[in-house]
């Protein structure tokens, strides 16, 4: 199984997000890339869902928005992760609108 995490934050540099991602999954086979100036996409191969969910929780606790996905191809997991991130961003805007 392939796991994907998409990290989004407008003021934390991608270099920093890349370093954190690589440190978190140092023992796993992975691929990390910048998607745009605020977004890093990481693929972790042969990983448990629990490990990806734990990492997502840790990033969220650090105020970094995260999308995640699982599947058998890089294209599939990236699409799922972007849908997950879109939901998180949408919920964030809904919560901000209430305050």
C-alpha positions as CSV (number, residue, x, y, z in Angstrom):
1,X,0.0,0.0,0.0
2,X,1.1,3.6,-0.7
3,X,0.3,6.4,1.7
4,X,0.3,10.0,0.8
5,X,0.4,13.2,2.9
6,X,-0.1,16.6,1.5
7,X,1.2,19.4,3.8
8,X,-0.1,22.9,3.3
9,X,1.0,26.0,5.2
10,X,1.4,29.5,3.8
11,X,4.2,30.7,6.1
12,X,6.3,27.6,6.8
13,X,8.8,27.1,4.0
14,X,8.6,24.0,1.8
15,X,12.2,23.3,2.7
16,X,11.2,23.1,6.4
17,X,8.1,20.9,5.6
18,X,10.3,18.6,3.5
19,X,12.8,18.3,6.4
20,X,10.1,17.5,8.9
21,X,8.5,15.0,6.6
22,X,11.8,13.2,5.9
23,X,12.7,13.1,9.6
24,X,9.3,11.6,10.4
25,X,9.5,8.8,7.9
26,X,13.3,8.3,7.9
27,X,13.2,4.5,7.9
28,X,10.5,4.2,5.1
29,X,10.9,4.2,1.4
30,X,9.4,7.5,0.3
31,X,9.3,10.2,-2.3
32,X,8.7,13.9,-1.5
33,X,8.1,16.8,-3.9
34,X,7.0,20.4,-3.8
35,X,3.7,20.9,-5.5
36,X,3.6,24.7,-5.3
37,X,5.1,27.4,-3.0
38,X,3.0,26.4,0.0
39,X,2.5,22.7,-0.6
40,X,4.6,19.5,-0.2
41,X,3.4,16.1,-1.3
42,X,4.9,13.0,0.3
43,X,4.4,9.3,-0.8
44,X,5.3,6.6,1.7
45,X,5.6,3.1,0.3
46,X,4.7,-0.1,2.2
47,X,3.4,1.8,5.2
48,X,0.5,1.2,7.6
49,X,-2.5,3.5,7.7
50,X,-1.9,4.0,11.4
51,X,1.6,5.4,10.8
52,X,0.2,7.9,8.2
53,X,-2.7,8.9,10.4
54,X,-0.4,9.4,13.4
55,X,1.8,11.7,11.2
56,X,-1.2,13.6,10.0
57,X,-2.3,14.2,13.5
58,X,1.1,15.4,14.5
59,X,1.2,17.9,11.5
60,X,-2.3,19.1,12.4
61,X,-1.2,19.7,16.0
62,X,1.6,21.8,14.6
63,X,-0.9,23.9,12.6
64,X,0.0,22.5,9.3
65,X,-3.0,21.5,7.2
66,X,-2.9,17.9,6.0
67,X,-4.6,15.8,3.4
68,X,-4.0,12.0,3.3
69,X,-4.8,9.1,1.1
70,X,-4.1,5.4,0.6
71,X,-4.1,3.2,-2.4
72,X,-2.0,1.2,-4.9
73,X,-0.8,4.0,-7.3
74,X,0.8,7.4,-6.8
75,X,-1.9,9.0,-8.9
76,X,-4.7,7.4,-6.8
77,X,-3.3,8.4,-3.4
78,X,-2.5,11.9,-4.5
79,X,-6.1,12.5,-5.7
80,X,-7.5,11.1,-2.5
81,X,-5.1,13.2,-0.4
82,X,-6.1,16.4,-2.3
83,X,-9.8,15.6,-1.7
84,X,-9.0,15.1,2.0
85,X,-7.1,18.4,2.1
86,X,-9.9,20.3,0.3
87,X,-12.3,19.0,3.0
88,X,-10.0,20.2,5.8
89,X,-9.6,23.7,4.2
90,X,-13.4,23.9,3.7
91,X,-14.1,23.0,7.3
92,X,-11.5,25.5,8.5
93,X,-13.2,28.3,6.5
94,X,-16.6,27.2,7.9
95,X,-15.3,27.4,11.4
96,X,-13.7,30.8,10.8
97,X,-17.0,32.1,9.4
98,X,-18.8,31.2,12.6
99,X,-16.5,33.3,14.8
